[in-house]
C-alpha cells in the first residue's frame, strides 16, 4: 500500500462524511450539530460531529480533489 492509496482512502472517507444528511441520518441518532453548538465539548462524539460538519462545508475542494484523482487514475491507468 503506497502513499497514493492512503490519500485515496482519506478522500473516500471525506466523501462519505460530506454526503451524510443531518435530517435523515444524523438527527435521529442524536448526532445533530444543534445539540453541540450551544456548548463546545471535547468529547469524542463532539469531535466527530465537528469533523462531519467541517467536511460538509468543504464540498467544493472535495469536488476538485475528486476531479484530480479521476484524471490521475485515467492518465496512469
N, C-alpha and C positions, 0 to 999 in steps of 0.2 A: 504494500500500500504506500503510495507516494504522497507527496505534499499536495499535488493537484487533486487526487481523490479525496483527501481530507477536506480541502477547501470546497469541493463539490458537495460533500456531505453536510458541511455547515450551511451552504447555500440552500440545500434542500430543507434543512431544519428551519431556516429563517423563512422560507416559503411556506412551510407548514404552519408556522406560528402566525404569519401575516394573514392567512385566509380564515382564521378562526372568527366566527361571528359571535359577538357578545350576547345578542338576544337569544339566539338559538342554541348556543353551546355553553358559553361561559356563565351567564347569569343564573341559569337553572342549577348549576353546580356550585354556586356560591363564590365564583371567581370573577365577579364584576368589579370593574375599576372604581365604580362609585362607592363601594364599600371601603376601599382603602385610600381614596383620595382625600378624605376628611382628615385622617391622621396617618402620617407616614409610619411605616412599620419596617422592621428589619428582619422579619420572619422569612422563612423560605418561600411560603406562599405569596407574600407580598413582593418578594424579589422576582418570582416567576411571573406574576401578574404585570409587574413593571416591564419585564423583558418582552412579554406578549404585546403590550401596547407600544413599546418602542419599535418593534418590528412592524407593527401596523402603520406607524407614522412614516416608516422608511420604505414605502412601497415603490416609489419612483426609482431610487437607487437599486432596489431589488430587481426591477424590470431591466435596468441597464446591465446589472451583473448577470442576469439570466441570458440576455442577448449576447453578451461577450462569451459566456460559457457555451452557448449554442454555436456561435461562429467558430470558436476554437475547436469544438468537437467536430464540426463539419469539415474544417480545413485539415485537421490532423487525422481524422478517420476513426 
